[in-house]
């Protein structure tokens, strides 16, 4: 039988390594274009192993000594450890969230608070985050509470399971733990290959890490911790090397959690089981500095992420010196919190059980209710374009404008009804919807035209979007699908195609589209259709994360106001320069022109009505101050209406208006 439960300073030192790894990862210190601590997220895995070890040892020691375990006392200790600091961070962060977050972000923040209080943060963020560690994820103040959700779910269920195993399967306890570890690890590896986000946030795929800690606790109690041989003396050093390697060389492409995660997990296990005061790693981890950081690690973990998130929201650009300052603030807040909040609430002499339970019963649900009642869980996207004219920062709310665009677009493929008008079928993705909106928002200006578009009836963000190359399948096979999704019905598509005088292609052109366009044009000409090919819309430089950023939006983020006329002129010129310097788009537009010319089709350049070539500017605001493009190249609804007026004024669609009805 090993030693009973006793304080181990090296475990607190290991907590310090875990929390520092996480802090360095979330701060994203960059040198020579490389994130220096790209694998720092494994700090959470270290925490999981430590938690599994300590919780299991607490339970098993009590069971071994008395063959009984007080569940209520255990849950009280967990609540004293977790809830006071969590509630403090929630209440302190609320005014900053109100000040800095955009409506859609604040709405999600409010929901994340409630989810953290219900111990389901991991499930909430799985459904509401596109990639842990991405730029957008770093702006979510409570994203880090996902790990608390995993641990809290473990704390609720595991003691009951452990008591049952100890009572009925004591002889096979270690074997059962090993089997469960293998099953959970296999599950993590399989699911990571298919759905990495689910594997990251889900308790069953993280359970093996916690159970490794439980296995260490059981082995410690049954066999004791050996430190007799030279090998045992060096195993903690090997463990530290495994952790260091993981922090420095794991990255966002690492299949995690999975078999590779065994490196930091085994490294942590080696330190927990073999570290002691007579070897180097144990002495270092037991030093005052490491133990001190370990003691404040929970506060530090809770404080650092909101501080970093709000700083990033408020600052347009950051450098390593800024990040050092933010982390310094997190340390100061954590030291104060440890002495003022954590230590007093853990002591029953300061907060007796009845007083603590009474306070928790009031503070815990009241926080959830106040957040639920007072803060917006639904933002009225429908009015964001008008609201933004008085509150310019709303123009940077990518999600708000996206939802407004989705709600106001016509998402049906409507049949043609007026035989006297020139009937146009628009084929394309979301940029085709923009062209459709410029006409339908100005029906009085284009009274000679009737337009419809091939569109999916669902409201699924960007996807699914119809693509030009899918139109070839319709022409050859009568297919109404694209990328596995149905668009309208076969009969409706056949009818609108039969009745259409012209087929207008408006899309963000891909290589697949270009490859199919020649054959499509040949078929359309054979069927007697007028073919209209439009260029790519002028686009701003973007990535999947920064697609909502434009020169105007970046200005508003920095200055929190509309630009004056001179500033607006400069922004419009920069927007124009960005458009004409996009070599890929220019090359594609050149190919489109050549295809149109070779097939006697009409070619229309969107640059003509979106930008002013003579002034070398691209329009960014309507005369009334409404945003024209809400991301790198998509029109707002009001922006589409304005551009439709410009389109009519310059007779951009005149070649179509001359077509017979």
C-alpha positions as CSV (number, residue, x, y, z in Angstrom):
1,X,0.0,0.0,0.0
2,X,1.4,3.4,-1.0
3,X,1.4,6.6,1.1
4,X,-1.9,8.2,1.9
5,X,-3.0,11.6,0.4
6,X,-0.4,14.2,1.1
7,X,0.6,17.6,-0.4
8,X,3.0,17.3,-3.4
9,X,4.6,20.6,-4.2
10,X,5.9,19.3,-7.6
11,X,2.3,18.8,-8.7
12,X,1.7,22.5,-8.2
13,X,4.9,23.1,-10.1
14,X,3.5,21.0,-12.9
15,X,0.3,23.1,-12.9
16,X,2.6,26.1,-13.5
17,X,4.0,24.5,-16.6
18,X,0.4,23.7,-17.8
19,X,-0.9,27.2,-17.3
20,X,2.2,28.9,-18.7
21,X,2.0,26.7,-21.8
22,X,-1.7,27.7,-22.3
23,X,-0.9,31.4,-21.8
24,X,1.9,31.4,-24.3
25,X,-0.2,29.6,-26.8
26,X,-3.2,32.0,-26.5
27,X,-0.9,35.1,-26.5
28,X,0.5,33.9,-29.9
29,X,4.1,35.2,-29.5
30,X,5.5,35.3,-33.0
31,X,9.1,35.5,-34.1
32,X,10.3,35.4,-37.7
33,X,6.7,34.6,-38.8
34,X,6.4,31.5,-36.6
35,X,4.2,31.0,-33.5
36,X,6.8,30.1,-30.9
37,X,4.5,28.0,-28.8
38,X,2.2,26.6,-31.3
39,X,1.5,23.5,-29.2
40,X,0.9,25.3,-26.0
41,X,-2.7,24.0,-26.0
42,X,-1.4,20.8,-24.6
43,X,-1.3,22.6,-21.2
44,X,-5.0,21.7,-20.9
45,X,-4.1,18.0,-21.4
46,X,-1.6,18.4,-18.5
47,X,-4.4,19.8,-16.4
48,X,-6.7,16.9,-17.3
49,X,-4.1,14.3,-16.1
50,X,-3.4,16.2,-12.9
51,X,-7.2,16.5,-12.2
52,X,-7.7,12.8,-12.8
53,X,-4.9,12.0,-10.5
54,X,-5.8,14.3,-7.6
55,X,-9.6,13.6,-7.8
56,X,-9.1,9.9,-8.0
57,X,-6.6,9.8,-5.2
58,X,-8.9,11.8,-2.9
59,X,-11.7,9.3,-3.6
60,X,-9.6,6.2,-3.4
61,X,-7.8,7.2,-0.2
62,X,-11.1,7.8,1.6
63,X,-12.5,4.5,0.3
64,X,-9.4,2.6,1.4
65,X,-9.5,4.1,4.8
66,X,-13.2,3.8,5.6
67,X,-14.8,1.9,2.7
68,X,-17.1,4.9,2.4
69,X,-17.0,8.2,0.4
70,X,-19.0,11.4,1.2
71,X,-20.2,12.6,-2.2
72,X,-21.8,15.7,-0.9
73,X,-18.6,16.8,0.8
74,X,-16.7,16.1,-2.5
75,X,-19.1,18.2,-4.6
76,X,-18.9,21.0,-2.0
77,X,-15.1,21.0,-2.3
78,X,-15.3,21.1,-6.1
79,X,-17.9,24.0,-5.9
80,X,-15.7,26.0,-3.5
81,X,-12.7,25.5,-5.9
82,X,-14.5,26.4,-9.1
83,X,-17.6,28.6,-8.7
84,X,-16.4,31.7,-6.7
85,X,-13.7,32.6,-9.2
86,X,-15.9,31.8,-12.2
87,X,-18.6,34.1,-11.0
88,X,-16.1,36.9,-10.2
89,X,-14.6,36.7,-13.7
90,X,-18.1,36.7,-15.2
91,X,-19.2,39.8,-13.4
92,X,-16.0,41.7,-14.0
93,X,-16.0,40.9,-17.7
94,X,-19.6,42.0,-18.3
95,X,-19.0,45.8,-18.6
96,X,-16.0,45.2,-20.9
97,X,-18.1,42.9,-23.0
98,X,-20.9,45.5,-23.2
99,X,-18.3,48.2,-24.2
100,X,-16.2,46.3,-26.7
101,X,-18.2,43.5,-28.3
102,X,-20.4,43.9,-31.3
103,X,-24.1,42.8,-30.9
104,X,-23.7,39.4,-32.4
105,X,-20.6,38.7,-30.5
106,X,-22.2,40.0,-27.3
107,X,-25.2,37.7,-27.9
108,X,-22.9,34.7,-28.2
109,X,-20.9,35.9,-25.1
110,X,-24.1,36.0,-23.1
111,X,-25.0,32.4,-24.1
112,X,-21.4,31.3,-23.3
113,X,-21.8,32.6,-19.8
114,X,-25.0,30.6,-19.2
115,X,-23.4,27.5,-20.8
116,X,-20.4,27.8,-18.4
117,X,-22.8,28.0,-15.4
118,X,-24.6,24.9,-16.7
119,X,-21.2,23.1,-17.1
120,X,-21.8,22.6,-20.9
121,X,-19.3,25.1,-22.3
122,X,-17.5,22.5,-24.3
123,X,-20.8,21.5,-26.1
124,X,-21.7,25.1,-26.6
125,X,-18.4,26.1,-28.2
126,X,-18.4,22.9,-30.3
127,X,-21.6,24.2,-32.0
128,X,-20.5,27.8,-32.1
129,X,-16.8,28.0,-32.9
130,X,-15.0,27.4,-36.2
131,X,-11.7,26.1,-35.1
132,X,-10.1,26.5,-31.7
133,X,-7.0,28.7,-31.9
134,X,-8.2,30.5,-35.1
135,X,-8.3,34.3,-35.2
136,X,-12.1,34.5,-34.7
137,X,-11.9,32.0,-31.8
138,X,-9.4,34.2,-30.0
139,X,-12.0,37.0,-29.8
140,X,-14.5,34.9,-27.7
141,X,-13.9,35.9,-24.1
142,X,-15.2,32.7,-22.5
143,X,-14.0,30.1,-25.0
144,X,-11.4,28.8,-22.5
145,X,-14.2,27.6,-20.2
146,X,-14.8,24.6,-22.5
147,X,-12.2,22.7,-20.5
148,X,-14.0,23.5,-17.3
149,X,-17.1,21.9,-18.9
150,X,-15.2,18.7,-19.6
151,X,-13.8,18.6,-16.1
152,X,-17.1,19.4,-14.4
153,X,-18.9,16.7,-16.3
154,X,-16.1,14.3,-15.2
155,X,-16.4,15.5,-11.6
156,X,-20.2,14.9,-11.6
157,X,-20.1,11.3,-13.0
158,X,-16.7,9.8,-12.2
159,X,-17.0,9.6,-8.4
160,X,-20.1,7.5,-8.6
161,X,-18.5,5.2,-11.2
162,X,-15.4,5.0,-9.1
163,X,-17.2,4.1,-6.0
164,X,-19.1,1.3,-7.8
165,X,-15.9,-0.1,-9.3
166,X,-14.2,-0.1,-6.0
167,X,-17.0,-1.9,-4.3
168,X,-17.7,-4.6,-6.9
169,X,-14.7,-4.8,-9.1
170,X,-11.8,-3.9,-6.8
171,X,-9.6,-6.8,-8.0
172,X,-10.0,-5.8,-11.6
173,X,-10.0,-2.1,-11.1
174,X,-6.6,-1.4,-12.8
175,X,-7.5,-3.6,-15.7
176,X,-10.8,-1.8,-16.2
177,X,-9.1,1.6,-16.1
178,X,-6.5,0.5,-18.7
179,X,-9.3,-0.9,-21.0
180,X,-11.3,2.4,-20.7
181,X,-8.2,4.4,-21.5
182,X,-7.6,2.4,-24.6
183,X,-11.2,2.6,-25.8
184,X,-11.3,6.4,-25.2
185,X,-8.0,6.9,-26.9
186,X,-9.1,4.8,-29.9
187,X,-12.3,6.9,-30.0
188,X,-10.3,10.1,-30.0
189,X,-8.1,9.0,-32.8
190,X,-11.0,7.8,-35.0
191,X,-13.1,10.9,-34.4
192,X,-10.2,13.3,-34.8
193,X,-9.7,12.0,-38.3
194,X,-13.4,12.6,-39.1
195,X,-14.5,15.5,-36.9
196,X,-11.5,17.2,-35.2
197,X,-13.8,19.8,-33.5
198,X,-16.0,17.2,-31.9
199,X,-12.9,15.3,-30.7
200,X,-11.4,18.4,-29.2
201,X,-14.5,19.4,-27.1
202,X,-16.1,16.1,-26.3
203,X,-15.7,14.4,-22.9
204,X,-15.6,10.8,-24.2
205,X,-12.5,11.7,-26.4
206,X,-10.8,13.5,-23.5
207,X,-11.7,10.9,-20.9
208,X,-8.6,8.8,-21.4
209,X,-6.4,11.7,-20.3
210,X,-8.3,12.1,-17.0
211,X,-8.3,8.3,-16.6
212,X,-4.5,8.2,-17.0
213,X,-4.4,10.4,-13.9
214,X,-6.8,8.0,-12.2
215,X,-4.6,5.1,-13.1
216,X,-1.6,6.9,-11.6
217,X,-3.6,7.5,-8.4
218,X,-4.6,3.8,-8.2
219,X,-1.1,2.6,-8.8
220,X,0.3,5.1,-6.3
221,X,-2.1,3.8,-3.6
222,X,-1.6,0.1,-4.4
223,X,2.2,0.0,-5.2
224,X,3.6,3.3,-4.0
225,X,5.9,5.5,-6.1
226,X,9.4,4.1,-6.7
227,X,12.5,6.2,-7.0
228,X,15.2,3.7,-6.4
229,X,16.9,3.1,-9.8
230,X,18.8,5.4,-12.1
231,X,16.0,4.9,-14.7
232,X,13.4,6.1,-12.2
233,X,15.6,9.1,-11.4
234,X,15.6,10.1,-15.1
235,X,12.0,9.4,-16.1
236,X,10.8,12.8,-14.9
237,X,13.4,14.4,-17.2
238,X,12.1,12.4,-20.1
239,X,8.6,13.4,-19.2
240,X,9.6,17.1,-19.2
241,X,11.3,16.7,-22.6
242,X,8.1,15.1,-24.0
243,X,6.0,18.1,-22.8
244,X,8.5,20.6,-24.1
245,X,8.6,19.0,-27.5
246,X,4.8,19.0,-27.7
247,X,4.6,22.7,-26.8
248,X,7.2,23.7,-29.4
249,X,6.3,21.4,-32.3
250,X,2.6,20.5,-32.1
251,X,0.4,22.9,-34.1
252,X,-3.0,23.4,-35.5
253,X,-2.4,20.6,-38.1
254,X,-1.6,18.0,-35.4
255,X,-4.3,15.4,-35.0
256,X,-5.3,16.2,-31.5
257,X,-6.6,14.7,-29.3
258,X,-5.4,11.3,-30.6
259,X,-2.5,8.9,-30.4
260,X,0.0,11.8,-30.8
261,X,-1.4,13.4,-27.6
262,X,0.1,10.5,-25.7
263,X,3.4,12.4,-25.8
264,X,2.4,15.1,-23.4
265,X,0.1,12.9,-21.5
266,X,2.8,10.2,-20.9
267,X,5.2,13.0,-20.1
268,X,2.9,14.4,-17.5
269,X,2.3,10.9,-16.1
270,X,6.1,10.3,-15.8
271,X,6.5,13.5,-13.8
272,X,3.5,12.9,-11.5
273,X,4.6,9.3,-10.7
274,X,8.3,9.6,-10.5
275,X,9.2,13.2,-9.6
276,X,10.5,13.7,-6.1
277,X,12.8,16.0,-4.2
278,X,15.9,14.0,-4.9
279,X,16.0,14.5,-8.7
280,X,16.3,17.6,-10.8
281,X,12.8,18.0,-12.2
282,X,11.2,17.4,-8.9
283,X,13.5,20.0,-7.3
284,X,12.7,22.6,-10.0
285,X,9.0,22.0,-9.9
286,X,9.0,22.3,-6.1
287,X,10.8,25.6,-6.2
288,X,9.0,28.7,-4.8
289,X,8.5,30.3,-8.2
290,X,6.9,27.2,-9.8
291,X,4.8,26.4,-6.8
292,X,3.6,30.1,-6.6
293,X,2.5,30.1,-10.2
294,X,0.8,26.7,-9.7
295,X,-1.1,28.0,-6.7
296,X,-2.7,30.8,-8.8
297,X,-3.0,28.7,-11.9
298,X,-6.8,28.4,-11.8
299,X,-7.2,32.2,-11.4
300,X,-4.6,32.8,-14.1
301,X,-6.4,30.4,-16.5
302,X,-9.7,32.1,-15.9
303,X,-8.4,35.7,-16.2
304,X,-6.0,35.5,-19.1
305,X,-8.4,34.6,-21.9
306,X,-11.0,37.4,-21.4
307,X,-8.1,39.9,-21.0
308,X,-6.5,38.7,-24.3
309,X,-9.9,38.6,-26.1
310,X,-11.0,42.1,-25.1
311,X,-7.5,43.5,-25.9
312,X,-7.6,42.0,-29.4
313,X,-11.2,43.3,-30.0
314,X,-10.1,46.8,-28.9
315,X,-6.7,46.8,-30.7
316,X,-6.5,46.6,-34.5
317,X,-2.8,45.4,-34.4
318,X,-0.8,43.9,-31.6
319,X,2.9,43.1,-31.0
320,X,4.7,40.9,-28.6
321,X,5.3,43.8,-26.1
322,X,1.5,44.3,-25.9
323,X,1.0,40.7,-25.2
324,X,3.5,40.7,-22.3
325,X,1.6,43.6,-20.8
326,X,-1.7,41.7,-21.1
327,X,-0.3,38.6,-19.5
328,X,1.3,40.8,-16.8
329,X,-2.2,42.2,-16.0
330,X,-3.5,38.6,-15.8
331,X,-0.8,37.7,-13.3
332,X,-1.7,40.8,-11.1
333,X,-5.4,39.9,-11.2
334,X,-4.7,36.3,-10.4
335,X,-2.5,37.0,-7.4
336,X,-5.2,39.3,-6.0
337,X,-8.0,36.8,-6.8
338,X,-6.1,33.9,-5.1
339,X,-5.8,35.7,-1.8
340,X,-9.1,37.6,-1.8
341,X,-11.4,35.0,-3.5
342,X,-9.9,31.5,-3.8
343,X,-8.3,30.9,-0.4
344,X,-11.1,32.4,1.7
345,X,-13.8,30.4,-0.1
346,X,-12.0,27.1,0.3
347,X,-11.8,27.4,4.1
348,X,-14.9,26.3,6.0
349,X,-13.7,28.5,8.9
350,X,-14.2,31.5,6.7
351,X,-17.2,30.3,4.8
352,X,-19.1,27.5,6.7
353,X,-21.0,25.0,4.6
354,X,-24.4,26.6,5.3
355,X,-23.2,30.1,4.4
356,X,-21.4,28.9,1.3
357,X,-24.3,26.9,0.0
358,X,-26.7,29.7,0.7
359,X,-24.5,32.2,-1.1
360,X,-24.0,29.8,-4.1
361,X,-27.8,29.1,-4.3
362,X,-28.3,32.8,-4.7
363,X,-25.3,33.9,-6.7
364,X,-25.2,31.0,-9.2
365,X,-28.8,31.1,-10.5
366,X,-29.2,34.8,-10.2
367,X,-26.1,35.4,-12.5
368,X,-27.7,33.1,-15.1
369,X,-31.1,34.7,-14.8
370,X,-29.7,38.3,-15.0
371,X,-27.6,37.5,-18.0
372,X,-30.5,35.8,-19.6
373,X,-33.0,38.6,-18.9
374,X,-31.0,41.7,-19.2
375,X,-28.7,40.9,-22.2
376,X,-29.7,40.3,-25.8
377,X,-30.0,36.6,-26.8
378,X,-31.5,37.8,-30.1
379,X,-30.2,40.7,-32.1
380,X,-32.5,42.3,-34.7
381,X,-30.3,41.8,-37.7
382,X,-33.1,43.1,-39.9
383,X,-32.4,46.7,-38.9
384,X,-28.6,46.6,-38.7
385,X,-28.1,48.6,-41.9
386,X,-30.2,51.5,-40.6
387,X,-28.7,51.3,-37.1
388,X,-25.2,51.4,-38.4
389,X,-25.7,54.9,-39.9
390,X,-25.8,56.2,-36.3
391,X,-23.4,53.7,-34.8
392,X,-20.6,53.1,-37.3
393,X,-18.9,50.3,-35.3
394,X,-21.9,48.1,-36.3
395,X,-20.6,48.2,-39.8
396,X,-17.8,45.9,-38.6
397,X,-20.3,43.3,-37.4
398,X,-19.7,40.6,-40.1
399,X,-22.2,38.2,-38.5
400,X,-24.9,40.8,-38.2
401,X,-24.6,41.8,-41.9
402,X,-24.4,38.2,-43.0
403,X,-27.6,37.3,-41.1
404,X,-29.3,40.4,-42.5
405,X,-28.3,39.4,-46.0
406,X,-29.6,35.9,-45.5
407,X,-32.9,37.1,-44.0
408,X,-33.6,39.6,-46.7
409,X,-32.6,37.7,-49.8
410,X,-35.2,36.0,-52.0
411,X,-34.3,32.3,-51.5
412,X,-36.7,30.8,-54.0
413,X,-36.4,30.0,-57.7
414,X,-39.5,31.9,-59.0
415,X,-41.2,31.0,-62.2
416,X,-41.5,33.8,-64.9
417,X,-45.0,35.2,-65.1
418,X,-44.9,38.2,-67.5
419,X,-44.5,37.2,-71.1
420,X,-44.0,40.9,-72.2
421,X,-40.7,41.3,-70.3
422,X,-37.2,40.1,-71.1
423,X,-36.8,37.0,-68.9
424,X,-33.3,36.5,-67.3
425,X,-32.2,33.4,-65.4
426,X,-29.2,34.2,-63.2
427,X,-26.8,31.3,-62.6
428,X,-24.2,31.6,-59.9
429,X,-23.4,31.5,-56.2
430,X,-23.7,34.3,-53.6
431,X,-22.3,36.8,-56.0
432,X,-25.2,35.9,-58.3
433,X,-27.5,36.7,-55.5
434,X,-25.9,40.1,-55.3
435,X,-26.6,40.7,-59.0
436,X,-30.2,39.4,-58.4
437,X,-30.6,41.9,-55.5
438,X,-29.4,44.9,-57.6
439,X,-32.2,44.3,-60.0
440,X,-35.0,43.1,-57.7
441,X,-34.4,46.0,-55.3
442,X,-35.0,48.4,-58.2
443,X,-37.8,46.7,-60.1
444,X,-39.2,50.2,-61.0
445,X,-35.9,51.0,-62.8
446,X,-35.8,47.7,-64.7
447,X,-39.4,47.3,-65.6
448,X,-38.5,45.7,-68.9
449,X,-36.8,42.8,-67.2
450,X,-37.9,39.9,-65.1
451,X,-35.2,38.0,-63.3
452,X,-35.0,34.8,-61.3
453,X,-32.1,32.8,-59.8
454,X,-31.3,29.2,-59.1
455,X,-31.3,29.0,-55.4
456,X,-31.5,26.7,-52.4
457,X,-34.6,27.2,-50.2
458,X,-32.7,26.7,-46.9
459,X,-31.0,29.3,-44.7
460,X,-27.6,27.6,-44.2
461,X,-25.2,30.5,-44.0
462,X,-23.0,30.4,-47.2
463,X,-23.7,26.8,-48.0
464,X,-25.1,25.5,-50.1
465,X,-24.5,27.8,-53.0
466,X,-25.2,27.0,-56.6
467,X,-22.1,26.9,-58.8
468,X,-21.8,27.5,-62.6
469,X,-20.2,24.1,-63.3
470,X,-23.3,22.4,-61.8
471,X,-25.4,24.0,-64.5
472,X,-23.8,21.8,-67.0
473,X,-25.3,18.7,-65.2
474,X,-28.7,20.4,-65.5
475,X,-28.3,21.0,-69.2
476,X,-27.1,17.5,-70.0
477,X,-29.0,15.4,-67.4
478,X,-31.7,17.6,-66.0
479,X,-30.1,17.5,-62.6
480,X,-31.3,19.9,-59.9
481,X,-28.4,19.2,-57.5
482,X,-25.1,20.8,-56.8
483,X,-22.6,19.4,-54.4
484,X,-25.1,16.9,-53.1
485,X,-27.8,19.6,-52.4
486,X,-31.1,20.1,-54.2
487,X,-32.0,23.4,-55.7
488,X,-35.6,24.1,-56.5
489,X,-37.2,21.1,-58.3
490,X,-36.5,19.6,-61.6
491,X,-39.8,20.8,-63.0
492,X,-39.3,24.4,-61.8
493,X,-35.8,24.5,-63.2
494,X,-36.9,23.0,-66.5
495,X,-39.7,25.6,-66.7
496,X,-37.6,28.7,-65.9
497,X,-34.9,27.5,-68.3
498,X,-37.5,26.9,-71.1
499,X,-39.0,30.4,-70.6
500,X,-35.8,32.3,-70.1
501,X,-34.6,34.6,-72.9
502,X,-31.2,35.0,-71.5
503,X,-28.9,33.1,-69.1
504,X,-26.7,35.5,-67.0
505,X,-23.7,34.0,-65.2
506,X,-22.7,35.9,-62.0
507,X,-20.5,34.1,-59.6
508,X,-17.1,34.0,-58.0
509,X,-15.5,32.1,-60.8
510,X,-13.5,29.0,-60.0
511,X,-11.4,26.8,-62.3
512,X,-14.2,24.2,-62.4
513,X,-16.6,27.0,-63.6
514,X,-14.2,28.1,-66.3
515,X,-13.6,24.5,-67.5
516,X,-17.4,24.0,-67.9
517,X,-18.3,27.4,-69.3
518,X,-17.3,26.7,-73.0
519,X,-19.5,23.6,-73.2
520,X,-22.3,25.4,-71.4
521,X,-22.2,28.3,-73.8
522,X,-22.3,26.0,-76.8
523,X,-25.4,24.2,-75.5
524,X,-27.1,27.6,-74.6
525,X,-26.4,28.9,-78.1
526,X,-27.9,25.8,-79.6
527,X,-31.0,26.3,-77.5
528,X,-31.3,29.9,-78.7
529,X,-30.5,31.5,-75.4
530,X,-28.7,34.9,-75.1
531,X,-25.6,34.2,-73.0
532,X,-24.4,36.9,-70.6
533,X,-21.1,36.4,-68.7
534,X,-20.2,38.8,-65.9
535,X,-16.8,39.4,-64.4
536,X,-15.8,38.7,-60.9
537,X,-16.8,41.5,-58.5
538,X,-13.9,43.7,-57.4
539,X,-12.5,42.1,-54.2
540,X,-10.5,43.1,-51.2
541,X,-7.6,40.9,-50.0
542,X,-9.0,38.4,-47.5
543,X,-8.7,35.0,-45.9
544,X,-11.4,32.8,-44.5
545,X,-10.9,34.6,-41.2
546,X,-10.5,38.2,-42.5
547,X,-13.1,38.1,-45.2
548,X,-15.1,40.8,-43.4
549,X,-12.2,43.3,-43.3
550,X,-12.0,46.1,-45.8
551,X,-10.2,49.4,-45.7
552,X,-13.4,51.2,-44.5
553,X,-14.0,48.6,-41.7
554,X,-10.4,48.8,-40.6
555,X,-10.7,52.5,-40.3
556,X,-13.9,52.3,-38.3
557,X,-12.3,49.7,-36.0
558,X,-9.4,52.0,-35.2
559,X,-11.2,55.4,-35.0
560,X,-14.7,54.3,-34.0
561,X,-16.3,56.9,-36.3
562,X,-17.1,57.5,-40.0
563,X,-14.3,58.9,-42.1
564,X,-14.6,62.6,-43.1
565,X,-14.6,63.3,-46.9
566,X,-10.8,63.4,-47.3
567,X,-10.4,60.2,-45.4
568,X,-13.2,58.6,-47.4
569,X,-11.5,59.6,-50.6
570,X,-8.4,57.9,-49.4
571,X,-10.3,54.8,-48.4
572,X,-12.0,54.6,-51.8
573,X,-8.7,54.9,-53.6
574,X,-7.1,52.1,-51.5
575,X,-10.2,49.9,-52.1
576,X,-9.7,50.6,-55.9
577,X,-6.0,49.8,-55.7
578,X,-6.7,46.5,-53.9
579,X,-9.2,45.5,-56.6
580,X,-6.9,46.2,-59.6
581,X,-3.9,44.6,-57.9
582,X,-5.7,41.3,-57.6
583,X,-3.8,39.4,-60.3
584,X,-5.8,36.2,-60.0
585,X,-9.1,38.0,-60.5
586,X,-7.8,40.0,-63.4
587,X,-6.5,36.9,-65.1
588,X,-9.9,35.1,-64.6
589,X,-11.7,38.1,-66.0
590,X,-9.5,38.1,-69.0
591,X,-10.4,34.5,-69.7
592,X,-14.1,35.2,-69.3
593,X,-13.8,38.0,-71.8
594,X,-12.1,35.8,-74.3
595,X,-14.7,33.0,-73.9
596,X,-17.5,35.5,-74.3
597,X,-15.9,37.1,-77.4
598,X,-15.2,33.7,-79.0
599,X,-18.8,32.6,-78.5
600,X,-20.6,35.8,-79.5
601,X,-21.8,36.2,-75.9
602,X,-22.3,39.4,-73.9
603,X,-19.5,40.3,-71.4
604,X,-20.3,42.7,-68.6
605,X,-17.7,44.0,-66.1
606,X,-18.9,44.6,-62.6
607,X,-16.1,47.0,-62.0
608,X,-18.0,49.5,-64.2
609,X,-20.8,50.1,-61.7
610,X,-19.0,49.3,-58.4
611,X,-16.0,51.5,-59.0
612,X,-15.2,54.7,-60.9
613,X,-12.3,54.0,-63.2
614,X,-11.8,57.7,-64.1
615,X,-11.5,58.7,-60.5
616,X,-9.7,55.5,-59.6
617,X,-12.1,54.9,-56.6
618,X,-14.4,52.1,-55.5
619,X,-17.6,53.2,-53.7
620,X,-17.8,52.1,-50.1
621,X,-20.8,54.1,-48.7
622,X,-24.0,55.2,-50.2
623,X,-24.8,59.0,-50.2
624,X,-26.9,58.4,-47.1
625,X,-24.0,56.7,-45.3
626,X,-25.0,53.0,-45.7
627,X,-22.4,50.3,-46.1
628,X,-22.2,49.0,-49.7
629,X,-20.1,45.9,-49.2
630,X,-20.4,44.0,-46.0
631,X,-17.3,41.8,-46.6
632,X,-14.6,41.4,-49.2
633,X,-17.0,41.7,-52.1
634,X,-20.7,41.1,-51.3
635,X,-23.3,43.8,-51.4
636,X,-25.5,44.7,-48.5
637,X,-29.2,44.9,-49.3
638,X,-29.2,48.7,-49.3
639,X,-25.8,48.7,-51.1
640,X,-27.3,46.5,-53.8
641,X,-30.2,48.9,-54.2
642,X,-27.8,51.8,-54.6
643,X,-25.6,50.0,-57.0
644,X,-28.7,49.0,-59.0
645,X,-29.3,52.7,-59.5
646,X,-25.8,53.3,-60.7
647,X,-26.2,50.3,-63.0
648,X,-29.3,51.8,-64.5
649,X,-27.8,55.2,-64.9
650,X,-24.9,53.9,-66.9
651,X,-27.1,51.4,-68.8
652,X,-25.0,48.5,-67.7
653,X,-27.8,46.0,-68.6
654,X,-28.8,47.8,-71.8
655,X,-27.7,44.8,-74.0
656,X,-30.3,42.7,-72.2
657,X,-33.0,45.2,-72.3
658,X,-32.8,45.1,-76.1
659,X,-33.6,41.4,-76.1
660,X,-37.0,40.4,-77.3
661,X,-39.6,39.3,-74.7
